[in-house]
Amino acid sequence: MNKAELIDAMAGDAGISKAQAKSALDSFTSNVAGALSKGGRVSLVGFGAFSVSKRAARDGRNPQTGAVIKIKAKNVAKFKAGSDLDSKLN
């Protein structure tokens, strides 16, 4: 499912226009990104939790030449599925 399909589904389920559904989805994603950029965590009970994890600096290899390259440390977004979501997948 891509963003347009998700907006269509949200609009149909909630009985709202596609423009309103797009606005709601954009608000959700920007608020989650804002919370994560401040080092916070977003928890949706039953669905899952978004958090930030620190990835350490490491050595990698250029696949074409085999040369060692330095990969910088960085923060990455992480999602852990909640129990309700997990049970729907099995």
Secondary structure, DSSP 8 states (H G I E B T S, - for coil): --HHHHHHHHHHHHT--HHHHHHHHHHHHHHHHHHHHTT--EEETTTEEEEEEEE--EEEE-TTT--EEEE--EEEEEEEE-HHHHHHH-
